[in-house]
Amino acid sequence: MLMPATPSNRPASRPTRRTQLERRTEAESRLLHSAREIVARKGWIGMTLTEVGESAGYSRGLAAHHFGSKPGLLRALANHINENFMREVQRAPLAEDGLPALLQFITTYLSRKDAAWTNTRALLLLMSEASTEGSETGDILSTYNRQVLGYLEAHIKAGIKRGNVRADADPTPYAILIMGSLRGVMLQKLLKDSKINLKRVRDSLVEMVTRSLAPDGHTR
């Protein structure tokens, strides 16, 4: 006679085997997380692929296996940093295209909760090192920067069409000014013993961009 399954005689369930894609995805995520932490701590130039692999808990050569080279890792890391930030933007309440979306971008950028500012610190160090003569990271960070500026320009253009941005606003200079302001603020914030009140700066920047771009100087 068959006995009903009980905790004592129920067959042990077999652990679900992960697919190769799942294992690869997890490994790359851990490697990128470790690379971001290392870059935020000491910059890109001093980092090695071996260090990334060991820090992530893998073999010395796994980062090279997945990304091929330091520039290959950097391309993936730039995307990883951008995706982390855009996830925060997308978690905020949905904003109308144009000026409301730009103001939300600014608010999210200066309101994040990471006390160590790992994402921002890593990006600023990468940008700084990419500006040195003969840098191997220059082209990669230039491409990344154009993508971010393109996002801001697209919302300025959308705002012109919707009527919530001045019709005579030039998208490219304003995108550069907004992004430059955000990075400049954070560069000062991350200096030792900084006393910057980000909430006050954030609110002032939102007001300044609104006065500069809104047709009547006020959000709609």
N, C-alpha and C positions, 0 to 999 in steps of 0.2 A: 504494500500500500504506500502511495506517495505521501510524504509528509509536507505540510504547508511550509513555505519558507519562513524562517525565523531569523533573528539576528545571529543565532548561534550556528544554524545550518545553511543559511543562504549562501550561494556561491559568491566568492569574492569577485567584485566587478573588475574588469581589466581596465587599466588606465588608457584613456584615449590617446592614440599616437598622433603627434602633430605632423603635419605635412612638411615637406622640405621648404615650401614657400613660407610657412609660418615660422619655422626655425630661422630661416634667412632674414625674415622681416624683424624678428625679435633681436637677432644678433646685430643687425644694422642699426636698429633703434638704440641699443645699449652702447654701441660704439660711438654713435653720434652724440649721445648724451655725455659720454665720457670726454669726447673731443671738445664739446662746448664747455664743460667744466674746466678742462685744462687750459683752453684758450682764455677763458675769463680770469683764470688765476695768473697766467704767466705769458700769454700771447702765443701767436702762431709760430713765430720763428724758432722758438725754443722747444717746440713740441715734436715728438717723433711718432711714427706709426706704431712702433713697438710699444711705446708708452701708452698709446690709446688702447691697444689690444689688451695689455696687462691690466690697465685701470678698469676696463670693462669686465674683467674676469675671464678673459679668453687667452688663447695662445699669442705669442709675440707677433706672429705673422698674419693674424686674421684680418686686421684692418687693411693690410696690403692686399690680401686675397679679395676682400669685398670692394675696395675702392681703387686699387691699382697703384695709387701714388698720393702724395700729399695734395697736389692740386685736385685730384679726383675726390679726395675726402673733403676738401674745401668747398667744392661745388655742392656736394651733398649737405655739408654743414650750413652753408648759406641758405639753402632751401629749408633745412630743418629749423633754423632760427626764424625765418620768415613765416613758416607754417605755424610755429608756436605762437607768434604774435597775432597772426590772422585768426587763429582759433579764439583768442581773447576778444578780438574785434567782433567776430561772429556770435559770441556768447552774449554780447550786449543787445539791448532791445533794437529791433530792426529800424534803421533810420532811412528816411527818404534820400534818394540819390541827390547828389549835389552838395550844397553847403551843410545840411544836417549830417550827411555821412562824413564830411571833412571834420566837422566839430566832434563827432563821435570818435574818429580816428585819433584826434589830439587828446581827447579826454581819456581814452583807453591807454594811449601811450604813456601818459603821465599819472595814471592811477593804478598801476599794477602793484600786486601785493608781495612780489618776490623781494624779500628784504636784502638779498645779496645782489639783486639786479643782474643775474647771471646772463640772461639773454642779451641785455643791453650792453653789459660790460664786454662780453665776448665780441659783439658786433663792432663796438667802438674800437677795440684793440685791432680787429681785423682791418677796419677801414684805415686806421692810422698806419699800420704796417704796409698796407697796399699802396699808400701814397709815397713810399720811399722809392728812390731811383732804382730801377732794375728789379723791382719786386715781382716774384713769381705769382703773386696773388692779385696783381693789378687788374688784369682783364676780367677775372672772375668777379671781383667786387664791383667793378664798373658795370658789368651786366646786371648784377643784383641791384645796384643803385638805380639803374634805368628802369627796372621793373617796378620798384617802389614809387619812383617819380611818375611813372606811367599810370599807376593806380590813382595818385592824387590828381594828375592832369585830367584823367577820364572823369573824375567826379566834378572838377571845375567846369569842364565842357558840358556835362550832364546838367549841372546847375544853371548854366547859361540857357540851355534849351528849356528847362523847367521854369525859369524865371526867378530862381532863388539865389542866383549869382549875377552880378553886374554884367551886362552884355559886352562891355568893353574890357573886361578882365582878361589878361594874357595868361593862359593856363601854365605855361612852362615856368616863367619867373615865380609865380605864386607857389607852384608845387615845390620849387627849390627853396623858397623862403620858409615854407611850412616845415619841410623836412630838416632844413638847416637849423631852424629854431629848436625843434625837438631834440635833435642830437646835441646841439650846443648846450642846451639846458642840462641834459643828462651828463655830459662831459663834466660840467661844473658840479653837479650833484654828487658825482662819484669821487671827486677829489677828497682827500683826507680832511676830516673835520669840517666838512661842508655844513652850512646852516640853512641851506635853501629850503624853503617851504614850498613843496611841489604843488600843493593844492592852490595856493595863492598864485603861483606862476601859471598853472593850468588855467585857472579862471581868467586871468589877465590875457593869456594867449587866445583863449576862446573869444573873449571880447574884442581883441585886436583884429583877429581874422574876420569876425562878424562885421565889424565896422569897415573893414577893407573890401570885403567881397559882397555883402548883401546889398541889393539895390538901394535900400533906404537906410542901411546901417543897422538893421535889426533882423533877427531870424524870423521866418514865417512859420 
